[in-house]
Amino acid sequence: MSTATLDRLLAILIGAQLVTGLLTLRAGSPPAAPLFMVHGLLGGALAGAALIKLRRSLPRAIAAGRWGAIAVAAMLAVAVALALGGGFGWVASGRIVSIGPWTVLTVHVLAGLALVPIAVAHLLPRRWRVLQPAGRRVAGTGVMSRRAALSLGGLALIGVLAWASSNVLDAMAGRLRRFTGSRWLPPGGVPPATTFFGEGTDPIDAETWQLAVRGRVAHPLDLSLLDLASLGEVEREAVLDCTSGWALRTAWRGIPLGVVLSAAGLSREARLVVVRSATGWYAELPIREARDALLATALAGRPLAHGNGAPCRLVAPGRRGLEWVKWVSQIEVR
């Protein structure tokens, strides 16, 4: 495989890893399971391609004294190592592993996000041209040489072996993971107080808190907790699957979002519901999903704590915890 082809492949793998990784952050229903498998297989192939790239390029760069390029390449290598090591390490460890306030899976996500701008900085000076298809091809040649095809096949095999090996090690530890990769916490409990970017807010006074319902509704509402409860509380069991790597099935009590929308007089033209937090965080739900969501005020038989989103939190079955908005302050119908 030529250097240009290898650079193209690395760029494609990094891009594919980013796209599939971002999709997994929001995919919480079982039909999305193949997406997580593809993400893992791509990770194994990226690890193999990155090692080949280092073995080929690093000695030549050192010999030529290209220290600036080496520094950027070193940052790229560290980001790849953290992203891939965090992902495969999480699976193979058989348990929830934390580094300070973050789990290893969180390190995997953050390193993966940091990988993209570093890769662009690495490509822009001299290598961006290799991503462009060649203008001409020698007559009589195929789309891909036999050597390149064998190399790609080898990288695909590395991806399969890395993905399978980490899952075998996890299975040997006897721990169960959800299809998303998250590890199950004991059912019926209270989830850890975590947020995606560490955003938070001061405790909110439940007596003065109000939920604003605006947008494509006949009757805009401002509901206190008592007003909200008067619409009819229900209790539902749902799985909170956090992007930091844990999942918990527990009971949530609150008011169906569909009931709130009906009380406000949902317009027939409405297509989307935006649930906003006091922090500015938000989630967008199609009307069908919004009707099945819950505005929770209690969980596991006790009032919602501040760290879990009090006084009101969104429960969105089939979505990752990233979109279970805490400290809900506004419902906007579009």
SVG drawing of the C-alpha trace seen along z (x, -y; Angstrom):
<svg xmlns="http://www.w3.org/2000/svg" viewBox="-56 -32 75 48">
<polyline fill="none" stroke="black" stroke-width="0.4" points="0.0,0.0 1.4,-3.4 1.9,-6.2 -0.8,-8.3 -3.2,-5.4 -2.4,-4.9 -3.0,-8.6 -6.3,-8.4 -7.3,-5.3 -6.4,-6.9 -8.5,-10.0 -11.5,-7.9 -11.2,-5.7 -11.0,-8.7 -14.0,-10.3 -16.0,-7.1 -15.1,-6.7 -16.2,-10.3 -19.5,-9.8 -20.4,-6.5 -19.2,-7.7 -21.4,-10.8 -24.4,-8.6 -23.9,-6.3 -24.1,-9.2 -27.8,-9.4 -28.7,-5.8 -30.3,-4.1 -32.7,-1.6 -31.9,2.0 -32.2,1.6 -29.1,-0.6 -27.0,2.3 -25.2,2.9 -24.0,-0.8 -21.9,0.0 -20.4,3.1 -19.4,1.1 -17.8,-1.5 -15.8,1.1 -14.6,2.8 -13.5,-0.5 -11.6,-1.2 -9.6,2.0 -8.8,1.2 -7.8,-2.4 -5.4,-1.0 -3.7,1.2 -3.4,-1.6 -2.0,-4.0 0.7,-1.6 1.7,-1.0 1.8,-4.8 4.1,-5.3 6.4,-2.5 6.8,-4.0 6.9,-7.7 8.5,-8.3 12.1,-7.2 12.1,-9.2 10.7,-12.3 13.4,-12.0 16.1,-11.6 15.0,-14.7 14.7,-16.8 11.0,-17.7 10.4,-18.4 7.2,-20.5 5.5,-17.7 6.7,-15.2 5.2,-17.3 1.8,-17.4 2.1,-13.7 2.9,-12.9 -0.3,-14.7 -2.2,-12.8 -0.7,-9.5 -1.6,-10.3 -5.2,-11.2 -5.6,-7.9 -4.0,-5.9 -6.4,-7.5 -9.4,-7.1 -8.8,-3.5 -7.3,-2.5 -10.2,-4.0 -12.8,-2.2 -11.2,1.2 -9.9,0.9 -13.5,0.2 -14.8,3.4 -11.9,5.6 -11.7,4.5 -14.9,6.2 -15.8,3.4 -16.4,-0.4 -13.0,-2.0 -12.6,-5.7 -9.8,-8.2 -10.5,-11.0 -14.0,-12.4 -14.2,-10.6 -14.8,-7.0 -12.4,-5.5 -15.3,-5.6 -15.6,-9.4 -11.8,-9.6 -12.5,-7.6 -15.2,-10.1 -13.2,-13.2 -10.1,-11.9 -12.1,-11.0 -13.5,-14.5 -10.0,-16.0 -8.6,-13.7 -10.4,-15.4 -8.9,-18.9 -5.4,-17.4 -5.8,-15.2 -6.9,-18.2 -3.8,-20.2 -1.6,-17.2 -3.1,-16.9 -3.3,-20.6 0.3,-21.5 1.5,-18.8 -0.8,-15.9 -4.2,-17.3 -3.6,-16.7 -3.4,-12.9 -7.1,-12.9 -8.0,-13.9 -8.5,-11.1 -5.8,-10.8 -6.6,-12.6 -5.4,-9.8 -5.0,-6.1 -2.7,-3.9 -4.6,-2.1 -5.3,1.5 -5.0,1.2 -7.8,2.0 -9.4,-0.2 -7.0,1.2 -3.8,3.1 -3.5,6.6 -1.1,5.4 -3.4,2.7 -6.4,5.1 -4.4,7.5 -3.4,4.7 -7.0,3.6 -8.0,7.1 -5.4,7.4 -6.6,4.2 -10.2,5.5 -9.0,8.7 -7.2,6.6 -10.4,4.8 -12.4,8.0 -9.7,9.6 -9.5,6.4 -13.2,6.2 -13.7,9.9 -10.8,10.2 -12.0,7.3 -15.5,8.8 -14.1,12.3 -12.1,10.8 -15.2,9.0 -17.2,12.2 -14.5,14.0 -14.9,11.5 -18.6,12.5 -19.9,8.9 -22.9,8.0 -23.0,4.9 -25.9,3.3 -25.6,3.4 -24.4,-0.2 -21.3,0.9 -22.7,-0.5 -22.3,1.6 -25.4,2.3 -25.8,0.9 -28.0,2.7 -31.6,2.1 -34.0,0.0 -31.4,-2.5 -30.6,-6.2 -28.3,-7.1 -24.9,-8.8 -25.1,-12.6 -23.2,-13.1 -23.4,-15.5 -21.9,-15.3 -19.8,-18.4 -19.8,-19.0 -22.5,-21.7 -24.6,-22.3 -26.7,-24.9 -27.3,-26.1 -30.1,-24.3 -33.5,-25.5 -36.3,-26.6 -39.1,-24.1 -41.7,-26.6 -40.9,-29.3 -40.0,-27.0 -42.2,-27.1 -42.3,-25.2 -43.0,-27.4 -44.8,-25.8 -44.5,-27.8 -44.6,-27.6 -47.2,-26.0 -49.8,-25.6 -53.3,-27.1 -52.7,-27.9 -49.2,-28.9 -48.7,-27.6 -46.6,-28.5 -46.9,-25.5 -45.7,-25.2 -44.9,-21.8 -48.4,-21.6 -49.9,-22.6 -47.8,-19.9 -48.8,-17.2 -52.5,-18.1 -52.3,-16.9 -51.9,-13.4 -48.7,-11.6 -47.7,-8.2 -44.8,-5.8 -42.8,-4.2 -39.8,-1.9 -37.1,-3.1 -33.4,-2.6 -31.1,-5.5 -28.1,-4.7 -25.4,-7.2 -22.7,-8.1 -20.1,-7.8 -20.6,-4.0 -23.3,-2.9 -26.9,-1.9 -29.6,-1.7 -33.2,-0.4 -35.3,-2.1 -38.7,-3.6 -39.4,-7.2 -42.5,-9.1 -43.8,-12.2 -46.2,-13.6 -46.3,-12.4 -45.1,-15.0 -47.9,-14.1 -50.4,-15.2 -48.7,-18.5 -48.8,-19.1 -52.5,-18.2 -53.3,-20.6 -51.5,-23.4 -53.5,-22.6 -50.9,-21.1 -51.2,-22.5 -51.8,-20.1 -48.8,-21.7 -46.4,-20.8 -43.6,-18.5 -41.0,-18.9 -40.7,-19.4 -37.6,-21.1 -37.1,-20.4 -34.7,-23.0 -32.7,-23.1 -32.0,-26.0 -28.3,-25.5 -29.1,-26.0 -28.8,-22.3 -31.7,-20.9 -33.1,-17.8 -35.3,-17.7 -38.0,-15.1 -40.4,-14.3 -44.0,-14.6 -44.4,-10.8 -41.4,-10.4 -42.4,-13.5 -45.8,-11.9 -44.0,-8.9 -41.6,-10.9 -42.0,-11.8 -41.3,-14.9 -40.0,-13.2 -40.1,-14.7 -39.2,-11.6 -37.3,-8.3 -36.8,-5.1 -39.6,-6.1 -38.0,-9.3 -38.1,-13.0 -35.7,-13.9 -32.4,-15.2 -30.6,-18.3 -27.8,-16.2 -30.4,-14.2 -32.2,-17.2 -34.6,-18.5 -37.2,-19.8 -38.0,-18.3 -36.1,-16.1 -36.9,-14.6 -37.1,-10.8 -36.8,-9.8 -37.0,-6.0 -34.8,-4.9 -32.5,-7.8 -29.1,-8.0 -28.7,-9.9 -27.2,-12.8 -30.8,-13.7 -32.4,-13.1 -32.4,-16.9 -32.0,-17.9 -33.4,-21.0 -36.1,-21.4 -37.3,-24.9 -39.1,-25.2 -41.0,-23.2 -41.0,-24.7 -43.2,-23.3 -42.2,-23.8"/>
</svg>
